[in-house]
Amino acid sequence: MLLRGSEGEFEVKNMDMKLGSTLKITGRIDNGANGFVINLGQKTDTLNLHFNPRFSESTIVCNSLDGNNWGQEQREDHLCFSPGSEVKLTVTFESDKFILKLPDGHQLTFPNRLGHSHLSYLGVSGGFTLSSFKLKE
C-alpha cells in the first residue's frame, strides 16, 4: 500500500477495499475550513464516491467521477460537521451502494454508480487533518 501525505492532503494508492468492507476515518476539521473532501475509487479520475461537506452551503455533496464526467450531485442537508471538531466517519462498501455513518449516527447512502467491486484509491483533502483510518473486512 502506498501512502502519500502533504499539507492538507492524504492519498492511499493500491488500497485493497473489497465489497462488504468498512472504512473508518478519524480526523479533525481545520478551524476556518470551508469544507473537505473524501474520495474513494480506482484513481483520482475514477471516483466511486466523492464525499464533500460544504460549510458555506450547509450541505453534503456526494457524487461519482468517471474520467472527466461528473455524475448527478446528491445533496444532503444533514450537515453535522463544524470547523474545529473531531470527526469519526465510517463508509461501508456494498455492491450497489455506499453507506456512510456520520459522527452523530445519521446514515446516508450513495449508489455505487460505477459498479466496481474493488476500490484501490483513497484521497482526503481540503480542511481535514486525518489522524487514522482503518479498513475492516
N, C-alpha and C positions, 0 to 999 in steps of 0.2 A: 504494500500500500504506500503510495507516495503522498506525503503531506507537504503542503506549502503554505506559508503564512507570512503576511506582511501587515503593516499598519492598517487595521480595519478590514482585512481580508483574510480568508482562510479557505483552502481548497484541499480536497482529497480526490486523488485520481486512482483508478484501479481498486475502488471500493467493491466489496462483494455483498451487495444488498439483494436478497432474493425475496420472492413472494412470501408473505407471512412474517417477514422481519419487521421489527420495530426499531426506529432510531430515536434515541433520547438525546436531546440537545439542551445544554445548560450554559447560560451566559448572562451578561449584563448589558442592558441597553445604555448606550452612552448618554450622558447629560447633554441636552440640546440637540439630540438626534431628531431628524425629520422622519425616520423610518429605518428599516433594514430589510435585507433580502436573504432567504434561504432557498437554494436551488438544488434539486435532485434530478438526475438524469443520466445520460450517456456521456455527454461532454458539454462544454459551455454553450454550444448552439443547438443542443438536443436535450431539452429540459422537459421531463415528465411533470414536474411540479416546480412552479415558481411561486414562492410564498413571500408576500410583500406587504407587511403592515405599514400604513402611511398615516402618520400622526396629523399632518396638515389637512388630510381629507377625512380623518376619523373613520377609516375603513381598512379592511384587509383585502388585498387583491391577490387572487390566485389565477394562474394561467399556465399554459404549456407553450413551448417553443420548438418548432421543427424546422431546422435550417434558419432561414430569415423570416419565417412565418409564425407570428404570434397567433394563438387561438383567441377565442372569445373570453374576455375577462369574466371571472366570477367574483363578485364583491360581497363581502360580509361586513355588516356594520357592528359586529361584536368585537370592538377593539378593547381588549383587556390588558394592553401593554401601555407602559408610560416610560418616558426617558428617565434614566437613573435607576430603574428597577431590575431586580434579578428575575430571570426567566427560565422556566423549565417547560419544555415542549416535547411532545412525542409525535412521531409520524409512523403510522403503520401502513405498510405497502401490501395491497391486495391486488388480485388480477384485474379487477375492474375499477378500483378506486384507491385513494389515499384517505386515511382517517387521521385527522390532526386533533390532538388533545391539547387545548390551550392551558395556560397557567391557572386559570380559575375553574378548570374542569369542563368547560364548554367544549363540545366537539363540533368540528366541521368536516365535511367530506368534499373531495375534489376528484373527478373522474380520471382514470388512467387512460387518457385520450390516445397516447401513442402506442399503448398496448404492450410495452416491453415487460418481460418477466425477470429482468435483472438490471439493476442500476449500478453504475460504476463511478459516478461523479457526485460530489457534494461540494457546494460552494456557499460560503457565508460572507456577506459584505454589507456595507452601509454602517450605520451606527450601532453595531453589535459586537461585543467582545466575547468570543467563545471561550468558556472555561473547560468544558468537557463535552464529549459525545461518545455514545455507546451504541453499538449495533448488536441487537439481540435477536436470535432466530427463534 
